[in-house]
Amino acid sequence: MATLVSERRSESACAARFDSEMLRDWSCPNVILVVTDGIDEESLEFHALLQARQSQAKVLLVEVTEESGLVARTRHVRGSEFKAYATLKCAERMCLHLRSSGIACDPVIVRDLRAHEIPAIARSCSADRVLVSAPAPALSDSNVLSTAEQIMDGLEIPVCIVGRDMSTVSRYQRPSRRITLMLSSKARNDIPIGFSSRFAEELHSQLTIMHIIPEGNRRWRRSKDELPNFMSRLPSDILEEARHICPIDISVKHGDPIAEVLDYDIKFKQDFLILAPNPTPSLQDLDMRVARQMIRQARCPVIVLTEHSDSEN
């Protein structure tokens, strides 16, 4: 019996170490998979360079185009085998630029790639993060899902989504840096808090944990207890650990979630917005539908952490 208990404790300790290592790799990635559609080069390249440089990560590039689905156009070429610059594909040009900036970078050999296959590619490359563009302006009011929206549901690693028109002047070269974590009251929050605090530590940033109560939610009423009520729903041990890692502010607001986040960004110019949506559709909480709208309107890179059923236990 003592041996069995010891083995179980050992398994539990290994699981805890694995979780910690996983969150560390997410916040300080070794491999970043960059997905480009060929028309998002300037903004995506800038953020790929910035994020790879922060952790000395290797960048793997895959180029997709929307043509009866997503079809990869990337060819694997090396050194002198590159064609003349003017005829290079977007991914190849980006690869040249990143290499010239000291970033280890390679195109990925994939043909006839479909959106639902990108998670498998990320797993095969042992990617710690996926970087992709936000929806094109033509899709901003459309029900058509963008590449980012199609792949983020199937990924078990952070997906960082960068707006195509996003400034290439880094917000986070300022002395004061801010990261905002938007939490659902129903989703599992230990992983988002653990990741966000480590990510904030890497960027020497302040972390704001925010929950927005939609107006008309009858279960919540404006009161002095709403902040303690929300905090009581958070994993206390993970939150306490996070407080030792980075400065944390916790905020509960009322109103339209999208408007509140955009107003907060205007005031504080956050460097990253991290979303941990409720996987179940809900009119009273941050769900994937609201997350998609935030992504399309965000003025800073958005990192989405998707909760999967196999990680709920």
Phi and psi restraints in degrees (value plus and minus 20) as a CYANA .aco file:
   2 ALA   PHI     -81.3   -41.3
   2 ALA   PSI     -59.0   -19.0
   3 THR   PHI     -84.6   -44.6
   3 THR   PSI     -60.6   -20.6
   4 LEU   PHI     -83.6   -43.6
   4 LEU   PSI     -63.8   -23.8
   5 VAL   PHI     -82.0   -42.0
   5 VAL   PSI     -61.9   -21.9
   6 SER   PHI     -82.4   -42.4
   6 SER   PSI     -62.0   -22.0
   7 GLU   PHI     -83.8   -43.8
   7 GLU   PSI     -60.9   -20.9
   8 ARG   PHI     -84.8   -44.8
   8 ARG   PSI     -60.8   -20.8
   9 ARG   PHI     -83.4   -43.4
   9 ARG   PSI     -60.2   -20.2
  10 SER   PHI     -83.4   -43.4
  10 SER   PSI     -62.4   -22.4
  11 GLU   PHI     -82.5   -42.5
  11 GLU   PSI     -61.1   -21.1
  12 SER   PHI     -84.3   -44.3
  12 SER   PSI     -61.6   -21.6
  13 ALA   PHI     -84.9   -44.9
  13 ALA   PSI     -59.5   -19.5
  14 CYS   PHI     -83.4   -43.4
  14 CYS   PSI     -61.3   -21.3
  15 ALA   PHI     -83.3   -43.3
  15 ALA   PSI     -60.6   -20.6
  16 ALA   PHI     -84.8   -44.8
  16 ALA   PSI     -62.0   -22.0
  17 ARG   PHI     -84.9   -44.9
  17 ARG   PSI     -59.3   -19.3
  18 PHE   PHI     -82.5   -42.5
  18 PHE   PSI     -64.2   -24.2
  19 ASP   PHI     -80.6   -40.6
  19 ASP   PSI     -64.1   -24.1
  20 SER   PHI     -83.9   -43.9
  20 SER   PSI     -62.6   -22.6
  21 GLU   PHI     -84.9   -44.9
  21 GLU   PSI     -59.0   -19.0
  22 MET   PHI     -81.7   -41.7
  22 MET   PSI     -66.7   -26.7
  23 LEU   PHI     -85.8   -45.8
  23 LEU   PSI     -55.2   -15.2
  24 ARG   PHI     -86.4   -46.4
  24 ARG   PSI     -61.5   -21.5
  25 ASP   PHI     -86.9   -46.9
  25 ASP   PSI     -56.0   -16.0
  26 TRP   PHI     -84.7   -44.7
  26 TRP   PSI     -62.9   -22.9
  27 SER   PHI     -99.5   -59.5
  27 SER   PSI     -45.9    -5.9
  28 CYS   PHI    -151.7  -111.7
  28 CYS   PSI      54.4    94.4
  29 PRO   PHI     -87.4   -47.4
  29 PRO   PSI     126.3   166.3
  30 ASN   PHI    -110.2   -70.2
  30 ASN   PSI     -52.9   -12.9
  31 VAL   PHI    -153.7  -113.7
  31 VAL   PSI     107.9   147.9
  32 ILE   PHI    -136.5   -96.5
  32 ILE   PSI     104.0   144.0
  33 LEU   PHI    -113.5   -73.5
  33 LEU   PSI      98.1   138.1
  34 VAL   PHI    -124.8   -84.8
  34 VAL   PSI     104.0   144.0
  35 VAL   PHI    -129.2   -89.2
  35 VAL   PSI      97.6   137.6
  36 THR   PHI    -138.7   -98.7
  36 THR   PSI     127.4   167.4
  37 ASP   PHI    -122.0   -82.0
  37 ASP   PSI     -13.6    26.4
  38 GLY   PHI      70.9   110.9
  38 GLY   PSI     -29.2    10.8
  39 ILE   PHI    -143.1  -103.1
  39 ILE   PSI      -9.5    30.5
  40 ASP   PHI    -137.6   -97.6
  40 ASP   PSI       4.9    44.9
  41 GLU   PHI     -79.6   -39.6
  41 GLU   PSI     -70.8   -30.8
  42 GLU   PHI     -82.8   -42.8
  42 GLU   PSI     -73.4   -33.4
  43 SER   PHI     -87.5   -47.5
  43 SER   PSI     -64.7   -24.7
  44 LEU   PHI     -86.1   -46.1
  44 LEU   PSI     -60.3   -20.3
  45 GLU   PHI     -83.1   -43.1
  45 GLU   PSI     -62.1   -22.1
  46 PHE   PHI     -80.2   -40.2
  46 PHE   PSI     -67.4   -27.4
  47 HIS   PHI     -93.1   -53.1
  47 HIS   PSI     -51.3   -11.3
  48 ALA   PHI     -83.4   -43.4
  48 ALA   PSI     -63.5   -23.5
  49 LEU   PHI     -81.3   -41.3
  49 LEU   PSI     -66.9   -26.9
  50 LEU   PHI     -84.1   -44.1
  50 LEU   PSI     -66.4   -26.4
  51 GLN   PHI     -91.2   -51.2
  51 GLN   PSI     -57.2   -17.2
  52 ALA   PHI     -87.7   -47.7
  52 ALA   PSI     -58.7   -18.7
  53 ARG   PHI     -86.3   -46.3
  53 ARG   PSI     -52.1   -12.1
  54 GLN   PHI     -82.7   -42.7
  54 GLN   PSI     -53.6   -13.6
  55 SER   PHI    -143.6  -103.6
  55 SER   PSI      -9.4    30.6
  56 GLN   PHI      35.6    75.6
  56 GLN   PSI      20.8    60.8
  57 ALA   PHI    -100.0   -60.0
  57 ALA   PSI     135.4   175.4
  58 LYS   PHI    -107.2   -67.2
  58 LYS   PSI     120.1   160.1
  59 VAL   PHI    -127.0   -87.0
  59 VAL   PSI     109.6   149.6
  60 LEU   PHI    -131.7   -91.7
  60 LEU   PSI     108.8   148.8
  61 LEU   PHI    -131.0   -91.0
  61 LEU   PSI     114.0   154.0
  62 VAL   PHI    -152.0  -112.0
  62 VAL   PSI     113.5   153.5
  63 GLU   PHI    -126.9   -86.9
  63 GLU   PSI     109.6   149.6
  64 VAL   PHI    -144.9  -104.9
  64 VAL   PSI     132.1   172.1
  65 THR   PHI    -152.1  -112.1
  65 THR   PSI     129.3   169.3
  66 GLU   PHI    -111.0   -71.0
  66 GLU   PSI      86.6   126.6
  67 GLU   PHI    -174.5  -134.5
  67 GLU   PSI      72.3   112.3
  68 SER   PHI      36.2    76.2
  68 SER   PSI      29.1    69.1
  69 GLY   PHI      85.8   125.8
  69 GLY   PSI    -194.8  -154.8
  70 LEU   PHI    -116.7   -76.7
  70 LEU   PSI     102.4   142.4
  71 VAL   PHI    -139.8   -99.8
  71 VAL   PSI     105.5   145.5
  72 ALA   PHI     -93.5   -53.5
  72 ALA   PSI     119.3   159.3
  73 ARG   PHI    -138.0   -98.0
  73 ARG   PSI      -9.0    31.0
  74 THR   PHI     -99.0   -59.0
  74 THR   PSI     116.5   156.5
  75 ARG   PHI    -135.6   -95.6
  75 ARG   PSI     125.9   165.9
  76 HIS   PHI    -109.4   -69.4
  76 HIS   PSI      96.4   136.4
  77 VAL   PHI    -154.0  -114.0
  77 VAL   PSI     134.9   174.9
  78 ARG   PHI    -153.6  -113.6
  78 ARG   PSI     126.8   166.8
  79 GLY   PHI      17.9    57.9
  79 GLY   PSI    -136.6   -96.6
  80 SER   PHI     -89.3   -49.3
  80 SER   PSI     -30.6     9.4
  81 GLU   PHI     -98.1   -58.1
  81 GLU   PSI     -29.6    10.4
  82 PHE   PHI     -81.1   -41.1
  82 PHE   PSI     119.4   159.4
  83 LYS   PHI     -94.2   -54.2
  83 LYS   PSI     157.3   197.3
  84 ALA   PHI     -77.2   -37.2
  84 ALA   PSI     124.1   164.1
  85 TYR   PHI     -72.2   -32.2
  85 TYR   PSI     -61.2   -21.2
  86 ALA   PHI     -84.2   -44.2
  86 ALA   PSI     -43.4    -3.4
  87 THR   PHI    -121.5   -81.5
  87 THR   PSI     -17.2    22.8
  88 LEU   PHI     -91.9   -51.9
  88 LEU   PSI     126.5   166.5
  89 LYS   PHI     -89.7   -49.7
  89 LYS   PSI     142.4   182.4
  90 CYS   PHI     -75.7   -35.7
  90 CYS   PSI     -67.2   -27.2
  91 ALA   PHI     -82.0   -42.0
  91 ALA   PSI     -55.6   -15.6
  92 GLU   PHI     -90.3   -50.3
  92 GLU   PSI     -59.7   -19.7
  93 ARG   PHI     -84.0   -44.0
  93 ARG   PSI     -64.7   -24.7
  94 MET   PHI     -80.5   -40.5
  94 MET   PSI     -59.5   -19.5
  95 CYS   PHI     -82.2   -42.2
  95 CYS   PSI     -63.7   -23.7
  96 LEU   PHI     -80.3   -40.3
  96 LEU   PSI     -66.2   -26.2
  97 HIS   PHI     -82.8   -42.8
  97 HIS   PSI     -64.0   -24.0
  98 LEU   PHI     -86.5   -46.5
  98 LEU   PSI     -60.7   -20.7
  99 ARG   PHI     -83.9   -43.9
  99 ARG   PSI     -60.1   -20.1
 100 SER   PHI     -86.4   -46.4
 100 SER   PSI     -39.3     0.7
 101 SER   PHI    -113.8   -73.8
 101 SER   PSI     -14.1    25.9
 102 GLY   PHI      70.5   110.5
 102 GLY   PSI      -7.7    32.3
 103 ILE   PHI    -117.2   -77.2
 103 ILE   PSI     108.6   148.6
 104 ALA   PHI     -86.7   -46.7
 104 ALA   PSI     103.4   143.4
 105 CYS   PHI    -170.3  -130.3
 105 CYS   PSI     120.1   160.1
 106 ASP   PHI    -164.3  -124.3
 106 ASP   PSI     124.4   164.4
 107 PRO   PHI     -91.8   -51.8
 107 PRO   PSI     136.9   176.9
 108 VAL   PHI    -122.6   -82.6
 108 VAL   PSI     115.3   155.3
 109 ILE   PHI    -103.0   -63.0
 109 ILE   PSI      83.7   123.7
 110 VAL   PHI    -165.2  -125.2
 110 VAL   PSI     116.6   156.6
 111 ARG   PHI    -147.2  -107.2
 111 ARG   PSI     127.7   167.7
 112 ASP   PHI      35.0    75.0
 112 ASP   PSI      23.8    63.8
 113 LEU   PHI     -95.0   -55.0
 113 LEU   PSI     114.9   154.9
 114 ARG   PHI    -129.9   -89.9
 114 ARG   PSI     137.2   177.2
 115 ALA   PHI     -76.6   -36.6
 115 ALA   PSI     -60.6   -20.6
 116 HIS   PHI     -91.2   -51.2
 116 HIS   PSI     -29.2    10.8
 117 GLU   PHI    -110.7   -70.7
 117 GLU   PSI     -32.7     7.3
 118 ILE   PHI     -81.1   -41.1
 118 ILE   PSI     -61.7   -21.7
 119 PRO   PHI     -76.8   -36.8
 119 PRO   PSI     -57.4   -17.4
 120 ALA   PHI     -86.6   -46.6
 120 ALA   PSI     -57.1   -17.1
 121 ILE   PHI     -85.1   -45.1
 121 ILE   PSI     -62.3   -22.3
 122 ALA   PHI     -79.7   -39.7
 122 ALA   PSI     -61.0   -21.0
 123 ARG   PHI     -87.8   -47.8
 123 ARG   PSI     -61.9   -21.9
 124 SER   PHI     -86.4   -46.4
 124 SER   PSI     -48.8    -8.8
 125 CYS   PHI    -108.4   -68.4
 125 CYS   PSI     -21.3    18.7
 126 SER   PHI      34.0    74.0
 126 SER   PSI      21.5    61.5
 127 ALA   PHI     -90.0   -50.0
 127 ALA   PSI     123.4   163.4
 128 ASP   PHI    -119.2   -79.2
 128 ASP   PSI     -35.1     4.9
 129 ARG   PHI    -177.1  -137.1
 129 ARG   PSI     126.8   166.8
 130 VAL   PHI    -134.9   -94.9
 130 VAL   PSI     112.8   152.8
 131 LEU   PHI    -135.5   -95.5
 131 LEU   PSI     106.5   146.5
 132 VAL   PHI    -168.4  -128.4
 132 VAL   PSI     140.4   180.4
 133 SER   PHI    -101.3   -61.3
 133 SER   PSI     133.2   173.2
 134 ALA   PHI     -90.9   -50.9
 134 ALA   PSI     148.2   188.2
 135 PRO   PHI     -75.5   -35.5
 135 PRO   PSI     125.8   165.8
 136 ALA   PHI     -85.6   -45.6
 136 ALA   PSI     133.5   173.5
 137 PRO   PHI     -72.9   -32.9
 137 PRO   PSI     -53.5   -13.5
 138 ALA   PHI     -84.2   -44.2
 138 ALA   PSI     -41.0    -1.0
 139 LEU   PHI    -118.4   -78.4
 139 LEU   PSI     -19.4    20.6
 140 SER   PHI     -80.1   -40.1
 140 SER   PSI     -53.6   -13.6
 141 ASP   PHI    -134.4   -94.4
 141 ASP   PSI       2.9    42.9
 142 SER   PHI    -126.5   -86.5
 142 SER   PSI     136.9   176.9
 143 ASN   PHI    -105.4   -65.4
 143 ASN   PSI     -24.2    15.8
 144 VAL   PHI     -92.2   -52.2
 144 VAL   PSI     109.5   149.5
 145 LEU   PHI    -100.8   -60.8
 145 LEU   PSI     116.2   156.2
 146 SER   PHI     -96.7   -56.7
 146 SER   PSI     154.0   194.0
 147 THR   PHI     -76.2   -36.2
 147 THR   PSI     -67.0   -27.0
 148 ALA   PHI     -79.5   -39.5
 148 ALA   PSI     -64.4   -24.4
 149 GLU   PHI     -89.8   -49.8
 149 GLU   PSI     -49.9    -9.9
 150 GLN   PHI     -93.5   -53.5
 150 GLN   PSI     -55.3   -15.3
 151 ILE   PHI    -111.3   -71.3
 151 ILE   PSI     -43.6    -3.6
 152 MET   PHI     -90.8   -50.8
 152 MET   PSI     -45.1    -5.1
 153 ASP   PHI     -88.2   -48.2
 153 ASP   PSI     -47.4    -7.4
 154 GLY   PHI    -117.3   -77.3
 154 GLY   PSI     -20.2    19.8
 155 LEU   PHI    -116.7   -76.7
 155 LEU   PSI     119.5   159.5
 156 GLU   PHI    -122.1   -82.1
 156 GLU   PSI     -11.0    29.0
 157 ILE   PHI    -140.2  -100.2
 157 ILE   PSI     144.0   184.0
 158 PRO   PHI     -81.1   -41.1
 158 PRO   PSI     117.6   157.6
 159 VAL   PHI    -130.9   -90.9
 159 VAL   PSI      98.6   138.6
 160 CYS   PHI    -120.2   -80.2
 160 CYS   PSI     101.2   141.2
 161 ILE   PHI    -132.1   -92.1
 161 ILE   PSI     105.3   145.3
 162 VAL   PHI    -134.1   -94.1
 162 VAL   PSI     109.1   149.1
 163 GLY   PHI     -85.3   -45.3
 163 GLY   PSI     122.6   162.6
 164 ARG   PHI     -87.1   -47.1
 164 ARG   PSI     -50.9   -10.9
 165 ASP   PHI    -119.5   -79.5
 165 ASP   PSI      -8.9    31.1
 166 MET   PHI     -86.8   -46.8
 166 MET   PSI     118.1   158.1
 167 SER   PHI     -78.2   -38.2
 167 SER   PSI     120.0   160.0
 168 THR   PHI    -111.9   -71.9
 168 THR   PSI      -8.7    31.3
 169 VAL   PHI    -112.9   -72.9
 169 VAL   PSI      93.8   133.8
 170 SER   PHI     -83.5   -43.5
 170 SER   PSI     104.2   144.2
 171 ARG   PHI     -86.3   -46.3
 171 ARG   PSI     -54.5   -14.5
 172 TYR   PHI    -112.4   -72.4
 172 TYR   PSI      11.1    51.1
 173 GLN   PHI    -117.8   -77.8
 173 GLN   PSI     -13.6    26.4
 174 ARG   PHI    -102.9   -62.9
 174 ARG   PSI     139.9   179.9
 175 PRO   PHI     -81.4   -41.4
 175 PRO   PSI     -56.9   -16.9
 176 SER   PHI    -124.3   -84.3
 176 SER   PSI     104.6   144.6
 177 ARG   PHI    -139.3   -99.3
 177 ARG   PSI     127.5   167.5
 178 ARG   PHI    -157.6  -117.6
 178 ARG   PSI     117.0   157.0
 179 ILE   PHI    -147.0  -107.0
 179 ILE   PSI     114.9   154.9
 180 THR   PHI    -135.5   -95.5
 180 THR   PSI     109.0   149.0
 181 LEU   PHI    -128.0   -88.0
 181 LEU   PSI      96.1   136.1
 182 MET   PHI    -113.6   -73.6
 182 MET   PSI     100.1   140.1
 183 LEU   PHI    -130.6   -90.6
 183 LEU   PSI     121.9   161.9
 184 SER   PHI    -102.7   -62.7
 184 SER   PSI     129.7   169.7
 185 SER   PHI     -99.3   -59.3
 185 SER   PSI     -32.9     7.1
 186 LYS   PHI    -127.7   -87.7
 186 LYS   PSI     -43.1    -3.1
 187 ALA   PHI     -93.6   -53.6
 187 ALA   PSI     143.7   183.7
 188 ARG   PHI     -92.7   -52.7
 188 ARG   PSI     104.9   144.9
 189 ASN   PHI    -131.2   -91.2
 189 ASN   PSI     -20.3    19.7
 190 ASP   PHI     -89.0   -49.0
 190 ASP   PSI     -62.7   -22.7
 191 ILE   PHI     -87.4   -47.4
 191 ILE   PSI     -67.4   -27.4
 192 PRO   PHI     -78.0   -38.0
 192 PRO   PSI     -61.4   -21.4
 193 ILE   PHI     -88.4   -48.4
 193 ILE   PSI     -62.8   -22.8
 194 GLY   PHI     -82.4   -42.4
 194 GLY   PSI     -64.1   -24.1
 195 PHE   PHI     -87.2   -47.2
 195 PHE   PSI     -67.6   -27.6
 196 SER   PHI     -82.8   -42.8
 196 SER   PSI     -58.2   -18.2
 197 SER   PHI     -87.8   -47.8
 197 SER   PSI     -60.0   -20.0
 198 ARG   PHI     -88.3   -48.3
 198 ARG   PSI     -58.1   -18.1
 199 PHE   PHI     -84.8   -44.8
 199 PHE   PSI     -62.2   -22.2
 200 ALA   PHI     -84.1   -44.1
 200 ALA   PSI     -57.1   -17.1
 201 GLU   PHI     -83.1   -43.1
 201 GLU   PSI     -63.0   -23.0
 202 GLU   PHI     -80.6   -40.6
 202 GLU   PSI     -57.4   -17.4
 203 LEU   PHI    -115.7   -75.7
 203 LEU   PSI     -15.3    24.7
 204 HIS   PHI      33.9    73.9
 204 HIS   PSI      30.2    70.2
 205 SER   PHI    -137.7   -97.7
 205 SER   PSI     140.0   180.0
 206 GLN   PHI    -106.2   -66.2
 206 GLN   PSI     119.2   159.2
 207 LEU   PHI    -127.1   -87.1
 207 LEU   PSI     106.6   146.6
 208 THR   PHI    -128.1   -88.1
 208 THR   PSI     100.6   140.6
 209 ILE   PHI    -115.8   -75.8
 209 ILE   PSI      98.4   138.4
 210 MET   PHI    -143.3  -103.3
 210 MET   PSI     118.1   158.1
 211 HIS   PHI    -149.1  -109.1
 211 HIS   PSI     110.1   150.1
 212 ILE   PHI    -133.7   -93.7
 212 ILE   PSI     105.4   145.4
 213 ILE   PHI    -114.1   -74.1
 213 ILE   PSI      94.0   134.0
 214 PRO   PHI     -80.9   -40.9
 214 PRO   PSI     119.1   159.1
 215 GLU   PHI     -80.2   -40.2
 215 GLU   PSI     117.9   157.9
 216 GLY   PHI      77.1   117.1
 216 GLY   PSI     -25.4    14.6
 217 ASN   PHI     -93.8   -53.8
 217 ASN   PSI      87.6   127.6
 218 ARG   PHI     -92.1   -52.1
 218 ARG   PSI     -39.5     0.5
 219 ARG   PHI     -93.8   -53.8
 219 ARG   PSI     -39.3     0.7
 220 TRP   PHI    -137.3   -97.3
 220 TRP   PSI     116.9   156.9
 221 ARG   PHI    -147.0  -107.0
 221 ARG   PSI     126.5   166.5
 222 ARG   PHI     -80.5   -40.5
 222 ARG   PSI     103.2   143.2
 223 SER   PHI    -182.6  -142.6
 223 SER   PSI     146.2   186.2
 224 LYS   PHI     -91.4   -51.4
 224 LYS   PSI     -30.2     9.8
 225 ASP   PHI    -113.6   -73.6
 225 ASP   PSI     -23.7    16.3
 226 GLU   PHI     -86.4   -46.4
 226 GLU   PSI     -55.8   -15.8
 227 LEU   PHI     -87.3   -47.3
 227 LEU   PSI     -69.7   -29.7
 228 PRO   PHI     -79.6   -39.6
 228 PRO   PSI     -55.5   -15.5
 229 ASN   PHI     -83.8   -43.8
 229 ASN   PSI     -62.9   -22.9
 230 PHE   PHI     -87.7   -47.7
 230 PHE   PSI     -63.5   -23.5
 231 MET   PHI     -82.5   -42.5
 231 MET   PSI     -51.8   -11.8
 232 SER   PHI     -86.6   -46.6
 232 SER   PSI     -39.4     0.6
 233 ARG   PHI    -105.3   -65.3
 233 ARG   PSI     -32.3     7.7
 234 LEU   PHI    -105.9   -65.9
 234 LEU   PSI     130.4   170.4
 235 PRO   PHI     -87.7   -47.7
 235 PRO   PSI      90.2   130.2
 236 SER   PHI     -82.5   -42.5
 236 SER   PSI     -58.5   -18.5
 237 ASP   PHI     -87.8   -47.8
 237 ASP   PSI     -61.0   -21.0
 238 ILE   PHI     -87.9   -47.9
 238 ILE   PSI     -60.1   -20.1
 239 LEU   PHI     -85.2   -45.2
 239 LEU   PSI     -60.4   -20.4
 240 GLU   PHI     -84.8   -44.8
 240 GLU   PSI     -61.4   -21.4
 241 GLU   PHI     -83.0   -43.0
 241 GLU   PSI     -61.6   -21.6
 242 ALA   PHI     -82.6   -42.6
 242 ALA   PSI     -56.5   -16.5
 243 ARG   PHI     -83.5   -43.5
 243 ARG   PSI     -45.1    -5.1
 244 HIS   PHI    -103.5   -63.5
 244 HIS   PSI     -33.3     6.7
 245 ILE   PHI    -113.1   -73.1
 245 ILE   PSI     -59.8   -19.8
 246 CYS   PHI    -173.5  -133.5
 246 CYS   PSI     141.0   181.0
 247 PRO   PHI     -86.2   -46.2
 247 PRO   PSI     113.5   153.5
 248 ILE   PHI    -149.1  -109.1
 248 ILE   PSI     115.0   155.0
 249 ASP   PHI    -141.7  -101.7
 249 ASP   PSI     116.3   156.3
 250 ILE   PHI    -136.0   -96.0
 250 ILE   PSI     110.2   150.2
 251 SER   PHI    -154.4  -114.4
 251 SER   PSI     117.8   157.8
 252 VAL   PHI    -140.7  -100.7
 252 VAL   PSI     105.4   145.4
 253 LYS   PHI    -144.9  -104.9
 253 LYS   PSI     140.8   180.8
 254 HIS   PHI    -131.1   -91.1
 254 HIS   PSI     125.2   165.2
 255 GLY   PHI     117.1   157.1
 255 GLY   PSI    -185.9  -145.9
 256 ASP   PHI     -97.9   -57.9
 256 ASP   PSI     103.5   143.5
 257 PRO   PHI     -76.2   -36.2
 257 PRO   PSI     -63.1   -23.1
 258 ILE   PHI     -86.9   -46.9
 258 ILE   PSI     -66.8   -26.8
 259 ALA   PHI     -83.0   -43.0
 259 ALA   PSI     -60.1   -20.1
 260 GLU   PHI     -84.9   -44.9
 260 GLU   PSI     -61.7   -21.7
 261 VAL   PHI     -87.6   -47.6
 261 VAL   PSI     -62.1   -22.1
 262 LEU   PHI     -85.5   -45.5
 262 LEU   PSI     -59.7   -19.7
 263 ASP   PHI     -84.3   -44.3
 263 ASP   PSI     -60.6   -20.6
 264 TYR   PHI     -83.0   -43.0
 264 TYR   PSI     -60.1   -20.1
 265 ASP   PHI     -86.0   -46.0
 265 ASP   PSI     -60.0   -20.0
 266 ILE   PHI     -80.0   -40.0
 266 ILE   PSI     -58.4   -18.4
 267 LYS   PHI     -95.7   -55.7
 267 LYS   PSI     -63.2   -23.2
 268 PHE   PHI    -133.0   -93.0
 268 PHE   PSI     -32.1     7.9
 269 LYS   PHI      31.0    71.0
 269 LYS   PSI      46.0    86.0
 270 GLN   PHI     -84.5   -44.5
 270 GLN   PSI     131.1   171.1
 271 ASP   PHI    -106.0   -66.0
 271 ASP   PSI     -56.0   -16.0
 272 PHE   PHI    -162.3  -122.3
 272 PHE   PSI     125.4   165.4
 273 LEU   PHI    -133.8   -93.8
 273 LEU   PSI     104.8   144.8
 274 ILE   PHI    -130.2   -90.2
 274 ILE   PSI     106.4   146.4
 275 LEU   PHI    -132.3   -92.3
 275 LEU   PSI     111.7   151.7
 276 ALA   PHI    -144.1  -104.1
 276 ALA   PSI      58.1    98.1
 277 PRO   PHI     -94.1   -54.1
 277 PRO   PSI     134.5   174.5
 278 ASN   PHI     -87.9   -47.9
 278 ASN   PSI     105.0   145.0
 279 PRO   PHI     -87.1   -47.1
 279 PRO   PSI     -38.3     1.7
 280 THR   PHI    -116.5   -76.5
 280 THR   PSI     109.0   149.0
 281 PRO   PHI     -74.3   -34.3
 281 PRO   PSI     114.9   154.9
 282 SER   PHI    -171.6  -131.6
 282 SER   PSI     115.5   155.5
 283 LEU   PHI    -101.8   -61.8
 283 LEU   PSI     -32.4     7.6
 284 GLN   PHI    -133.5   -93.5
 284 GLN   PSI      -3.3    36.7
 285 ASP   PHI    -174.6  -134.6
 285 ASP   PSI     149.8   189.8
 286 LEU   PHI     -94.5   -54.5
 286 LEU   PSI      86.1   126.1
 287 ASP   PHI    -136.8   -96.8
 287 ASP   PSI    -197.2  -157.2
 288 MET   PHI     -84.7   -44.7
 288 MET   PSI     -51.0   -11.0
 289 ARG   PHI     -82.5   -42.5
 289 ARG   PSI     -66.6   -26.6
 290 VAL   PHI     -87.5   -47.5
 290 VAL   PSI     -58.5   -18.5
 291 ALA   PHI     -79.6   -39.6
 291 ALA   PSI     -62.1   -22.1
 292 ARG   PHI     -83.3   -43.3
 292 ARG   PSI     -59.1   -19.1
 293 GLN   PHI     -86.1   -46.1
 293 GLN   PSI     -59.2   -19.2
 294 MET   PHI     -82.9   -42.9
 294 MET   PSI     -62.3   -22.3
 295 ILE   PHI     -79.0   -39.0
 295 ILE   PSI     -61.9   -21.9
 296 ARG   PHI     -91.9   -51.9
 296 ARG   PSI     -39.6     0.4
 297 GLN   PHI    -132.7   -92.7
 297 GLN   PSI     -25.3    14.7
 298 ALA   PHI     -85.4   -45.4
 298 ALA   PSI     127.0   167.0
 299 ARG   PHI    -122.9   -82.9
 299 ARG   PSI     -17.4    22.6
 300 CYS   PHI    -156.3  -116.3
 300 CYS   PSI     145.8   185.8
 301 PRO   PHI     -79.2   -39.2
 301 PRO   PSI     120.3   160.3
 302 VAL   PHI    -135.2   -95.2
 302 VAL   PSI     107.6   147.6
 303 ILE   PHI    -126.0   -86.0
 303 ILE   PSI     105.9   145.9
 304 VAL   PHI    -128.5   -88.5
 304 VAL   PSI     108.9   148.9
 305 LEU   PHI    -131.5   -91.5
 305 LEU   PSI      93.1   133.1
 306 THR   PHI    -116.0   -76.0
 306 THR   PSI     110.7   150.7
 307 GLU   PHI    -104.0   -64.0
 307 GLU   PSI     112.1   152.1
 308 HIS   PHI    -134.8   -94.8
 308 HIS   PSI     129.2   169.2
 309 SER   PHI     -82.6   -42.6
 309 SER   PSI     -50.0   -10.0
 310 ASP   PHI     -95.4   -55.4
 310 ASP   PSI     -24.7    15.3
 311 SER   PHI    -135.4   -95.4
 311 SER   PSI      -6.4    33.6
 312 GLU   PHI    -107.4   -67.4
 312 GLU   PSI     -36.7     3.3
